[in-house]
Each structure stands twice: as structure tokens, then as C-alpha cells.
Amino acid sequence: MRVVVLGASGNVGTAVLAALNGDPAVDKIRAVARRIPDEPALGVEWVRADIRTDDLAPICAGADAVVHLAWMMQPMRAPLDTWRGNVIGTERVLRAVAASSVTSLIYTSSVGAYSPRVDLRPVTESWPTDGRPTAAYTREKAYVERLLDTFEWEHPGCRVVRLRPAFVFQRAAAAEQRRLFLGPFFPNRLLRTGAIPMLPLPARLTMQAVHATDVAAAVLAALTREVGGPFNLAAEPVLDRDRLAQIFGARPITVPDRVVKGAVAAAWGLRLAPAAPELFAAFLRLPVLDSGRAAAELRWRPRYTAVEALRELIDGLRDGAGGATPALATGAGGRWRWRELRSGIGGYDPVDREPVSN
């Protein structure tokens, strides 16, 4: 099997390459990213390309499957940029897949594609994928779901699998996660167990997590099994307020949603934090995922619990860990831009003005 991996240098991409590289069913791996590592792993052919601008058909030519992982989280202050990368870029990927007669497409969607929850009962893949329109990330994930609907109808000869994971963590992605979501002012000392006696959290805070290695295992299973359609991916247990406080060795203190939203909005307004308040609001309403279909049809069994995946990220953040690719490196992106404050892009910028990592 010849596989092209788009967005191969990022959090999920690096784990997918490792999974594919060790499987005898995969004969050739072509890894695509805008910035490729200085020392590529053996058995992987790296290609430097940008899905927004480069001709992707020659890259996909001859492939049996394309794994589309490329996605831009930043710059959140320039939503037209992320739209061009995520939506227009995906449209270009789909055209290349069709032109190259690729027979399998694996796309990593997200829990963020789903409509907001109404309660804490786990939802299956039939839950509406309308996202939350106020946040660019969820809006774009939902729109790409519509692109895939059209693509499947127009190209029935291409098997399409949509993986919808919860938050994806691993130690090697810690530096990238800090740049994208926390910024430079978040103190590492707060990440030590027991460093804070009380942890203020919204009462309805509930999240799920999955390790990047386990998402990669699902990608490999989707490539090697004749399956199609969407699959939820989330490890147990669900991480609620009390469990999160336990992980940090603190006592949970209930804080009204509006207080936390106000703090996030203030940090965003002062350009001290890279994550938009609309994204946090969407985060509070994400549904709880039922991963039963992945277990039944992909034979998917996570090796890591959600607690283990989160702990690995926390340890990586505390230790300043990073990965071996430019997208995951500790020194990639993130700088202060004082001169541009009047133009609306100043303050802390999680990325250079070059496109962000895949």
C-alpha cells in the first residue's frame, strides 16, 4: 500500500508516520509538510508542499490512500488565513485526490465539528456536525464535513473515513500546544502536582482526551480495513472538574462560566494569550463522545487512558519538551510583535507571519 500523509510534521502526523513505518501492509510513505525535518526517518519520503498553493495532484499520483491531517489552529486573530488553509486547502486536497484516482481518503476531523451538547450523555457519530459558528475552529471543521459529504456523493469510488478524536495529547507536542493555546506567561510551576491548593473551574467543565499514538492506530486500522464513514475516538475516563482537580492535586472550586470567560477574554483583548474566547466557549459545550463504533469496526482499543494522555502533556509542558520536527520543536514560532499593535496583530503572536505548522 502506498500512502500519502498530508500534515505529517505535526502532533498526529508524527505519530501516524511511526505507526505506518512499522506496518508490513504499507510499502511506501510520502510525508508532506511545509517544513520538513533536517534528519528524516528511514522509510519515509518527505515532500515540501503547502496545500493552499502547491500542485497536489503529482504528490498524490500513484497513491492508494491519502491521509489528510493538515490543519491551521493559528493565527486566530486572522480567521481569513485559517479559512484559506483549512477550508480552501481541503478543497484543493479533495480535487487532487479525485484527479489522482486515489481509492481511500482518511481525514482527521474533530469533536469540534459536532454541534453543542445538550447534556452529558455520550453521542454517537449521528450527532449533527454543525459545530459552533462563533469559533473559527469549530466553524471550519463543520464546513469541511459538508465538503466531504459532497465529495463522497460525487466520487463513490473513493472510500472516505472521517476520524473525530477528542483532544489529542502527547509529550512531544507540548511546546506546540503551549504556543497555540497557553502563550508565554503561563507559569510552569503551576503544573507541578500539589503546586496549587485550589483549582478554580467551571462547574460544567467536561472534556475527553486521547493519545496521539492511539489516534495513529485508528488511522492505520482505517487504512487496512474496508470501512467507511465517521468514527469517534476518545479514551476513558471522561475528565470532569473533580478528576481534573485530582490530577493537579488540588481541591476544585466552582467558578461561574462568565468569570472564566471574562478572564480569557481579558487576556485575549490585552494580547497576552493566543486562544480566542470564542474557542473556550465552544470548548465548554463539546459533546461527550461514544467510541463504540471504532471499537466494533476498527477493533480500536486505546493503549493510554485519558488521564495518562493528559499527564504526559502536562509533564511535557512543565519540562519544556518538544518534538523532532520543525512544527513540534521548542523554538518554532511564538514571538512578541509590539510595532504592529495598531494594525491588530501585535502583542503575543503564537506563530511567525509564515503559515503555522501542519
Steps between C-alpha positions, in 0.01 A plus 500: 500500500631844403390773742529878482480681835415872483595695810755238599715721722244578770359345815297224333713485186818392675313225683337384175838475327633285782197269478516466122877450499466192715219328307576242230185594303649842421756491217568871451442810712507851354494760777391851402559817701603860446804454721672164494741365765875528451544129572205310350421154634598203289221363282327837456518721190452862603352756260491871573161642396223735613143377444384858437725575206691199364386253236394198704400265218859390424556439870191279522564325168547125537380494861254241623399720793530859616497588870400865539619638833601855401328769706566857616403596856669837478496790436164528678513877462495455122208263432523552125847346514377188679202480263734501200715231656232274643205535263653611170801278567275199557307575182830486313590171670167348394550610140847343498368175648232483230741589218746233617231228531594430861270230637522578875492833685549518877420840646547607861201706597440581866256501788487871415301422186203392710213724603498609865384244754168517679602267785780265600367187334759367251414563136566275203617602155140589408516816713470810274828642371408867492775610738468826688503778239646768730841327521715477188631154584160337550348693209772379263485141623126496440537651152756236401249234601268646235782492244547131575127437463514643149824319416357162603191555285702606197774236535347172621812311394704664776453359848484787752566456872454788743670465837360733767735492798474679832797712615818332372798509737855372514820619665674592172223750418534697825692796351254527213199485736648777714552724197151441364293520818686620810756757393823601675359626831354174628732403790645148489500473878119480499527170315666319789269269692391675818643836395163667548265411787181594316409476131228740378299336223156543343246257642407358159859452381525158336757385248637187341850416386682244289869435446648578158630142480145369534369735231778371275389144573150594385642650179688177429189292570293722269759452226514123527130423557218546250308754705351838425331791667566673833660360816516665842830458686523565873667314783349437840434655744313821432695785662259703709575776747566268795730270305698792363545636850619157612762495222637833623479396865267788583152558638248608232335836546192578293531817296214637285553459128476875449795563733728260315379627163568855619855412601567330167352795312711746700822310425400484133409869490834597657677276244659294774346167398471333159167319546179683407217516759258361239705180491478466879122550484477222242720279719251525786220362281679211326302176509623184670603246236392138477786305336308175468509494119880529494524215749266279298612569142861614537571271796632815662617470861693799638831414663491817708224621727385860475672570832830357372479704179433822692771428756749446219417840352517670842841345569619613158378856560671510839827367359499711183484193277470512124518276194747422223317678217497876435130515589558349844840650580538704817625803307240508224292818470371712786627855540405850609380751244481842663524715187188346346264564792314772309439267205337240721762226481737618772562364848582133541485321166511117526638474146719693265319666213599191307220238499469296817600137534297215361 
